[in-house]
Amino acid sequence: MKIAVIGTGYVGLVTGVSLSEIGHDVVCIDVNKEKIKKMRQGISPIYEPGLSEMMMKNSAAKRLSFTNDHRTGMQQADVIYIAVGTPEDPDGSADLSFVDEASKNIAECIDHNVIVVTKSTVPVGTNHRIKEIINSRLMGRFTVEVVSNPEFLKEGSAIYDSFHGDRIVIGAENEHAFGVIEQINQPFNIPIFKTDIKSAEMIKYASNAFLATKISFINEISNICELVGANIESVSVGMGLDQRIGSQFLKAGIGYGGSCFPKDTKALIQIAGNVEYEFELLKGVVNVNKMQQGILIRKLKECVSDISGKKIAVLGLSFKPNTDDLRESASILITEELIKQGALVMAYDPIAMENAKSILNPLVCYASSIEEAVENSEAALIITDWDEIKNVDLTVFAKMKNPLVIDGRNCFSINEMAKNKVEYRSIGRPFTPQLVEAAPI
């Protein structure tokens, strides 16, 4: 099937490449000419394991192409995907200006009947708005059907998720639209759930809000564990064995970040507010996450009362491993606060440092390795649980002035850190050696 994808951000590019991999003829459209030029050379604008290789493979097979000309991209498309950004407005609601623009472009460029599929995360009712925008400009010249098909990709494993997802949600108004989008997705061999458009729109927000709630909940439990002397890892394992709860998203840390959870939780609060419903639970989830991001600073101050003029190593900058995305990462708040208190910040991340240089305070310095970052430092703060950080030789911390590691991701064994004479503070766990340590979930 011939498919056009409008937008080559995270969702659009992964969607377009994955659809080409299962045999469809895909054209990805973006207004950024420099971006298009690089993608034609096989250079991905985002870091995502396996994405560049799949881009080059399908471009070589003539199943995947890139253009900044909307009319050319949509000329022969049977189906057009909208995968543009929906950034956060100041009030927390989703900014739909890019979605509206894409809808207008579709109306201006198509010369035949098409199905429009919305991949962008949009508030309930947006797909009907898209249809109205397009039809008001087409004046009945062609038939356009609109389908909601939300994405459930995790940054860092998006290619894997595309082919091993739990479900594909399709929201449509008639059997013809259902049938076409079901046919497109059939080669993924993932269970398909069909529903109405508004329910499909809500499924995306509700799913992300629930996962964010699990994260904030376990972080609150971890804070209580520290106060009462329990171990959050034992608690998480014990909870996760209950099939009604499950073990995923029960890893205590310094909160969630990225492009989805922060934006979608706030947007859902705003959606509820628009119909005069106060979503108190979700407001609490957002507030807990905001407070949790600052917990490493509080732990550092307990150990080092004055950090002014002292070198502090920050290990990991992206909001999670296997991505270069710093959106809503705790590293932003933490490095800013360290600099505000006069610290000399030396940061290291395996992938995200180039992005960080345009986002973090310009006073942040960057190291070429973990060893360089921690050498002669007063403390090391772990923000992201990259494998490189989790697997580092613990003797590296001997290069510090007085080895102090404050770990926001519980990367290390309490006992092993004690054996290496490192003062070690983590999340929801004792900082003294234990006879038994729970297996991580």
Buried (B, 14 or more C-beta within 10 A) or exposed (E): EBBBBBBBBBBBBBBBBBBBBBEBBBBBBBBEEEBBEBBBEBEBBBBBEBBBEBBBBBBEEEBBBBBBEBEBBBBEBBBBBBBBBBEBBEEBBBBBEBBBBBBBBBBEBBEEEBBBBBBBBBBBEBBBBBBEBBBEEBEEEBEBBBBBBBBBBBBBBBBBBBEEBEEBBBBBBEEEBBEBBBEBBEEBEBEBBBBEBBBBBBBBBEBBBEBBBBBBBBBBBBBEBBEEEBBBBBBBBEBBEEEEEEBEBBBBBBBBBBBBBBBBBBBBBBBBBEEEEEBEEBBBBBEBBEBBBBBBBEBBEEBBEEBEEBBBBBBBBBBBBBBBBBBBBBBBBBBBBBBEBEBBBBBBBBBBBEBBEEBBBEEBBBBEEBBBBBBEBBBBBBBBBBEBBBEBEBEBBEBBEEBBBBBBBBBBBBBEBBEBEBBBBBBBBBBEBBEEBBEEB
